C-alpha cells in the first residue's frame, strides 16, 4: 500500500470521525435542557468535530497530494482558540442575565461566589 493511499484512508477516517462528532453535537443541542448544558454540545463536541474534519483534510492533502495547506492549519488554530472562549462568554452572559438553570440541575457553584461579591460591593458603597 502506498503512502498516498494510507494518507487518504487516515484523512477519510478523521473526516468521518468529525462527521460523527458533529451529529452527536447536533443531538446535544436538541436534547439538552438549558443554555448551560447546551453550551457543552455547542463548544466542546462541535470544536472536536471541526478539528477532526480539518485535521483529516490536512492529512489527506499532506500525504495524498504532497501539499501543505497553511489555511487549514490556521483554521485549526483559529477554531481551537475561539470556539471555547465564545462558548464561555455566552454562558457567562446568560448567567449574569439570570437565565435559570434547568430543574434537574443539582448545584449552582457560582451562586455563593457572585452573591459574596455583590454583598461586598454593597458594604463598600454603604461605608463611603
C-alpha positions, 0 to 999 in steps of 0.5 A, a space after each residue: 500500500 502506498 503512502 498516498 493511499 494510507 494518507 487518504 484512508 487516515 484523512 477519510 477516517 478523521 473526516 468521518 470521525 468529525 462527521 460523527 462528532 458533529 451529529 452527536 453535537 447536533 443531538 446535544 443541542 436538541 436534547 439538552 435542557 438549558 443554555 448551560 448544558 447546551 453550551 457543552 454540545 455547542 463548544 466542546 463536541 462541535 470544536 472536536 468535530 471541526 478539528 477532526 474534519 480539518 485535521 483529516 483534510 490536512 492529512 489527506 492533502 499532506 500525504 495524498 497530494 504532497 501539499 501543505 495547506 497553511 489555511 487549514 492549519 490556521 483554521 485549526 488554530 483559529 477554531 481551537 482558540 475561539 470556539 471555547 472562549 465564545 462558548 464561555 462568554 455566552 454562558 457567562 452572559 446568560 448567567 449574569 442575565 439570570 437565565 435559570 438553570 434547568 430543574 434537574 440541575 443539582 448545584 449552582 457553584 457560582 451562586 455563593 461566589 457572585 452573591 459574596 461579591 455583590 454583598 461586598 460591593 454593597 458594604 463598600 458603597 454603604 461605608 463611603 
